[in-house]
Amino acid sequence: MMQIKEFITPKQLLFLIYFFCIGSAILAVPATLLETNRQNAWVCSVLAIGFALLIVAVLLWLMHRYPQQTFIEIAKKALGPYAGACMSLIYIFFMFIQSTFSLRDISTFMTTQIVPETLPTWIHALVILAVIYGGYLGIEVIARTAEIFLPWIVVPFLLLISLNIPQMKLDRLYPLFEFRMDDLVLGTTYFLGNPFMELIFVLMITPHIKDGKKVKRMIVIGTVASGLTITIAVAACILALGANIASMHSYPVYLLGKMISLGATIQHVEVLVAIIWMLSIFFKVVIVFYAIQLSIAQLCNLRVRNFLSFPLGLIITGVAYYIIPNTAYFNYFEKYYWPFYLFVLSVCFPLLFIALSYIKRNKAAKGDRSQQT
């Protein structure tokens, strides 16, 4: 088994989870919630945070049953070497798909909002070079970098919200609680899928934590903090733009930046949104990339994982361009299908592993009692 030599602090884990959750979700989630639930989109956000805590509870329960183990090691221990290897391949496949989706998110945003004449492949290549370097350096360096860049995300976000306060009107929240149940379920499941169900991938880095006692608290705080950040962004879109205008845009949070106007000196500070989003989604991609590397290394019993960085990055870059035919198809798949795949990965399979651990423990206890008698 490969020995883990990298360590991160519980506080760094909190920052990583916060970045992981708001990466891509800070722009994508408000658009979908506003499209499906208009002025009541914030209700979906609140519900999603509540259900997210249940998902986190399942993951924490799994961590309690299999302490200091990644989910690749958990799958092998719960299912045995062969079935566990097959299960590990399923997780690696979905992490790979997740990384291509995030990379495609970046290129779609850049080519539609900032650099429309640039080819998506160039954007993929530039981003993946940074991701490869981050994955090569390891989780310890990634965590320290997240600690440095936290103010670069929090301060622009606070500025974005506070500078829009003069344009906010409370009457844009009305009528309250006027929604269809199927739209409410669709919006809530979408928000759960992106990003909370993806937290299962973070279990690849939890064995690196120095102080294991604080891990559970950090995961809960990170989940709630990221959920509240996105809920505030959704509420700001409704209050400042109005549900009808906000629902017509692919990136309503980015539109918030364009709306800022304080005299002749402070106008169109949408770069604040770009800073928040680019930094957070970079950390999300690099965390998943590192998790894929470590998963392959643990599955194949490799002593080192660094040599996987460059070929893996090349494959992700190419697949990110070809796997999604167009943005409309991508949005439809993410809204109607992706959350259900993630539900199986982050809830059903962990519950199966937990059940198997109890069954094995009971069998072992019965065996011990029969030997004593």
C-alpha positions in Angstrom: 0.0 0.0 0.0 1.2 3.5 -0.8 2.2 5.5 2.3 0.6 8.9 2.7 3.3 11.5 3.5 1.4 14.7 2.8 -0.5 16.4 5.6 -2.9 19.3 5.8 -4.5 21.1 8.7 -8.2 21.0 9.5 -8.4 24.7 8.7 -6.9 24.0 5.3 -9.5 21.3 4.7 -12.2 23.8 5.5 -10.9 26.1 2.8 -10.6 23.3 0.3 -14.2 22.2 0.8 -15.4 25.8 0.6 -13.5 26.3 -2.7 -14.6 22.9 -4.0 -18.3 23.7 -3.3 -18.5 27.2 -4.7 -16.3 26.4 -7.8 -18.6 26.3 -10.8 -21.7 26.4 -8.6 -21.4 30.1 -7.8 -22.2 30.8 -11.5 -24.1 27.8 -12.7 -26.5 27.1 -9.7 -28.1 30.6 -9.5 -28.9 30.5 -13.3 -30.7 27.1 -13.0 -32.5 27.9 -9.8 -33.8 31.3 -11.2 -34.8 29.6 -14.4 -36.9 27.0 -12.7 -38.2 28.8 -9.6 -37.9 32.5 -10.3 -38.3 34.7 -7.2 -38.5 31.6 -5.0 -35.1 30.2 -6.1 -33.8 31.0 -2.6 -36.2 28.4 -1.2 -34.4 25.7 -3.2 -31.1 26.9 -1.8 -32.2 26.7 1.8 -33.7 23.2 1.2 -30.6 22.0 -0.6 -28.4 23.1 2.4 -30.6 21.1 4.7 -30.5 17.9 2.5 -26.7 18.5 2.0 -26.2 18.1 5.7 -27.9 14.6 5.5 -25.5 13.7 2.7 -22.6 14.9 4.7 -23.9 12.8 7.7 -23.7 9.7 5.5 -20.1 10.6 4.4 -19.1 11.2 8.0 -20.7 7.9 9.1 -18.7 6.2 6.3 -15.5 7.9 7.6 -16.3 6.7 11.1 -16.7 3.1 10.0 -13.5 3.2 7.8 -11.2 5.7 9.6 -8.1 7.1 7.8 -9.0 5.5 4.5 -9.8 6.9 1.1 -12.9 5.6 -0.7 -10.7 3.5 -3.0 -9.4 1.7 0.1 -12.9 1.6 1.6 -14.3 -0.1 -1.6 -11.5 -2.7 -1.5 -12.0 -3.4 2.2 -15.8 -3.6 1.9 -16.2 -5.5 -1.3 -13.0 -7.5 -1.5 -10.1 -7.0 -4.0 -11.9 -7.7 -7.3 -15.4 -6.2 -6.7 -13.6 -3.3 -4.9 -11.4 -2.7 -7.9 -14.5 -2.6 -10.2 -16.2 -0.1 -7.8 -13.0 2.0 -7.7 -13.0 2.1 -11.5 -16.5 3.5 -11.4 -15.5 6.3 -9.0 -12.4 7.1 -11.1 -14.5 7.3 -14.2 -17.0 9.7 -12.6 -14.1 11.9 -11.2 -12.7 12.0 -14.7 -16.0 13.1 -16.1 -16.4 15.7 -13.3 -13.0 17.2 -14.2 -13.9 17.4 -17.9 -17.2 19.1 -17.0 -15.4 21.7 -14.8 -12.9 22.3 -17.6 -15.7 22.8 -20.1 -17.4 25.1 -17.7 -14.4 27.4 -17.7 -14.0 27.5 -21.5 -17.7 28.1 -22.0 -17.7 31.0 -19.6 -14.5 32.5 -21.0 -15.6 32.2 -24.7 -19.1 33.6 -24.1 -18.3 36.4 -21.7 -14.7 37.5 -21.8 -12.7 36.3 -24.8 -15.2 35.3 -27.5 -12.6 35.0 -30.2 -10.4 32.5 -28.4 -10.7 28.8 -29.1 -11.9 26.6 -26.2 -8.9 24.2 -26.7 -6.5 27.0 -25.9 -8.3 27.8 -22.7 -8.4 24.1 -21.8 -4.7 23.8 -22.4 -3.8 26.9 -20.3 -5.9 25.8 -17.3 -4.8 22.2 -17.4 -1.2 23.2 -17.3 -1.8 24.9 -14.0 -3.8 22.0 -12.8 -1.1 19.5 -13.8 1.5 21.5 -11.9 -0.8 21.7 -8.8 -1.6 18.0 -9.0 2.2 17.2 -9.3 3.1 19.3 -6.3 0.5 17.5 -4.2 -2.4 18.2 -1.7 -0.1 19.9 0.8 0.8 22.7 -1.6 -2.7 22.9 -3.0 -4.0 23.4 0.6 -1.5 26.1 1.4 -2.3 27.9 -1.8 -6.0 27.8 -0.9 -5.2 29.4 2.4 -3.4 32.3 0.6 -6.2 32.8 -1.9 -9.1 32.7 0.5 -9.2 36.5 0.8 -9.1 36.8 -3.0 -12.5 35.1 -3.1 -14.2 36.3 0.1 -13.3 40.1 -0.3 -14.5 40.3 -4.0 -17.7 38.5 -3.1 -18.5 40.8 -0.2 -17.7 43.8 -2.5 -20.0 42.4 -5.2 -22.9 42.0 -2.8 -22.4 45.3 -0.9 -22.0 47.4 -4.0 -25.3 46.1 -5.4 -27.3 46.9 -2.2 -28.4 50.3 -3.5 -30.1 48.5 -6.5 -31.9 45.9 -4.3 -35.7 46.0 -3.8 -37.5 43.8 -1.4 -40.7 43.8 -3.4 -38.9 41.7 -6.1 -39.2 38.7 -3.7 -43.0 38.7 -4.1 -45.1 36.7 -4.6 -43.6 34.4 -1.9 -43.9 30.6 -2.1 -45.7 30.6 -5.4 -44.0 27.6 -7.2 -44.8 24.2 -8.7 -43.6 21.3 -6.6 -41.8 19.6 -9.6 -39.8 22.8 -10.2 -38.9 23.0 -6.5 -37.7 19.4 -6.6 -35.8 19.9 -9.8 -34.0 23.0 -8.5 -33.2 21.4 -5.1 -31.8 18.2 -6.7 -29.7 20.2 -9.1 -28.2 22.3 -6.3 -27.6 19.1 -4.3 -25.8 17.5 -7.3 -23.7 20.5 -7.9 -21.8 20.7 -5.6 -22.8 18.8 -2.4 -23.1 15.2 -3.8 -19.7 15.7 -5.4 -18.2 15.9 -1.8 -17.7 12.1 -2.0 -14.6 12.9 -4.1 -13.1 14.9 -1.2 -12.9 11.6 0.8 -9.7 11.0 -1.2 -7.9 13.8 0.8 -9.4 13.4 4.3 -6.8 10.8 5.4 -4.2 13.6 4.9 -5.6 15.6 7.8 -3.3 16.0 10.8 -5.9 16.3 13.5 -8.6 13.8 12.7 -10.9 15.0 15.5 -11.7 18.2 13.8 -12.3 16.8 10.3 -16.1 16.3 10.8 -16.6 19.8 12.1 -14.6 21.3 9.2 -16.6 19.4 6.6 -19.9 20.6 8.1 -18.8 24.2 8.4 -17.4 24.2 4.9 -20.6 22.7 3.5 -22.8 25.2 5.3 -20.6 28.2 4.5 -20.5 27.4 0.8 -24.2 26.8 0.7 -24.9 30.2 2.4 -22.5 31.9 -0.1 -24.5 30.6 -3.1 -27.8 31.3 -1.4 -26.7 34.9 -0.8 -25.7 35.1 -4.5 -29.1 33.8 -5.5 -31.0 36.3 -3.3 -28.8 39.2 -4.5 -29.7 38.3 -8.1 -33.4 38.3 -7.3 -33.3 41.6 -5.3 -31.0 43.5 -7.6 -32.0 42.3 -11.0 -35.5 40.9 -10.5 -36.4 37.2 -11.1 -37.5 37.8 -14.8 -34.3 39.5 -15.9 -32.0 37.3 -13.9 -33.7 34.1 -15.2 -33.0 35.1 -18.8 -29.2 35.2 -18.4 -26.8 32.2 -18.3 -24.6 33.9 -15.7 -26.8 36.2 -13.5 -24.1 36.6 -10.9 -21.8 37.9 -13.6 -24.5 40.4 -14.6 -24.5 41.6 -11.0 -21.0 42.8 -11.5 -22.0 44.6 -14.7 -24.8 46.4 -12.9 -22.5 48.1 -10.4 -22.4 51.8 -10.9 -21.1 54.2 -8.3 -20.5 57.6 -10.0 -18.2 57.8 -12.9 -15.3 56.0 -11.3 -16.7 52.6 -10.2 -18.6 50.9 -13.0 -18.8 47.4 -14.6 -16.7 45.6 -12.0 -17.7 42.2 -13.4 -14.0 41.3 -13.1 -14.8 40.7 -9.4 -17.1 37.8 -10.4 -14.5 36.5 -12.8 -11.8 36.4 -10.0 -14.1 34.6 -7.6 -15.2 32.0 -10.2 -11.8 31.4 -11.8 -10.0 30.9 -8.5 -12.7 28.6 -7.0 -13.2 26.4 -10.0 -9.4 26.1 -10.4 -9.2 24.6 -6.9 -12.2 22.3 -7.7 -10.5 21.0 -10.8 -7.1 20.5 -9.1 -8.7 18.7 -6.1 -10.5 16.3 -8.5 -7.4 15.9 -10.6 -5.3 15.0 -7.5 -8.0 12.6 -6.4 -7.9 10.8 -9.8 -4.1 10.5 -9.6 -4.2 9.1 -6.0 -7.1 6.8 -6.9 -5.2 5.3 -9.8 -2.1 4.9 -7.7 -3.9 3.2 -4.9 -5.9 0.9 -7.3 -2.7 -0.2 -9.1 -0.6 -0.2 -5.9 1.8 2.3 -7.4 4.4 3.9 -5.1 4.4 7.3 -6.8 1.6 9.1 -8.6 3.4 12.1 -10.1 4.2 10.5 -13.4 0.5 10.2 -14.1 0.0 14.0 -14.1 1.0 14.9 -17.7 -0.7 12.0 -19.6 -3.8 12.4 -17.4 -4.0 16.1 -18.1 -3.6 15.6 -21.8 -6.5 13.1 -21.9 -8.8 15.3 -19.8 -8.1 18.3 -22.1 -9.0 16.3 -25.2 -12.1 14.7 -23.7 -13.4 18.0 -22.3 -13.6 19.3 -25.9 -15.3 16.3 -27.5 -17.4 14.9 -24.7 -20.0 17.7 -24.8 -21.5 18.5 -28.2 -22.9 21.9 -27.2 -23.8 24.0 -24.2 -27.6 23.3 -24.4 -26.9 19.5 -24.2 -24.5 20.0 -21.3 -27.0 22.1 -19.3 -29.8 19.5 -19.9 -27.6 16.6 -18.8 -26.4 18.4 -15.7 -29.9 19.4 -14.7 -31.8 16.2 -15.4 -29.3 13.3 -15.2 -26.0 14.2 -13.4 -27.6 14.6 -9.9 -29.0 11.0 -10.0 -25.7 9.4 -11.0 -24.1 11.4 -8.1 -26.8 10.2 -5.7 -25.8 6.6 -6.3 -22.1 7.4 -5.8 -22.5 9.7 -2.7 -25.4 8.0 -0.9 -26.3 4.5 -2.2 -22.8 3.1 -2.4 -21.6 4.6 1.0 -24.7 3.2 2.7 -23.8 -0.2 1.1 -20.3 0.0 2.5 -21.6 1.0 5.9 -24.1 -2.0 5.9 -21.3 -4.4 4.9 -19.1 -3.2 7.7 -21.8 -3.9 10.2 -22.5 -7.3 8.7 -18.8 -8.2 8.8 -18.5 -7.0 12.4 -21.5 -9.1 13.5 -20.1 -12.2 11.8 -16.7 -11.7 13.5 -18.4 -11.2 16.9 -20.4 -14.4 16.4 -17.2 -16.3 15.4 -15.5 -15.1 18.5 -18.4 -16.1 20.8 -18.6 -19.6 19.2 -14.8 -20.1 19.7 -15.1 -19.1 23.4 -18.0 -21.6 24.0 
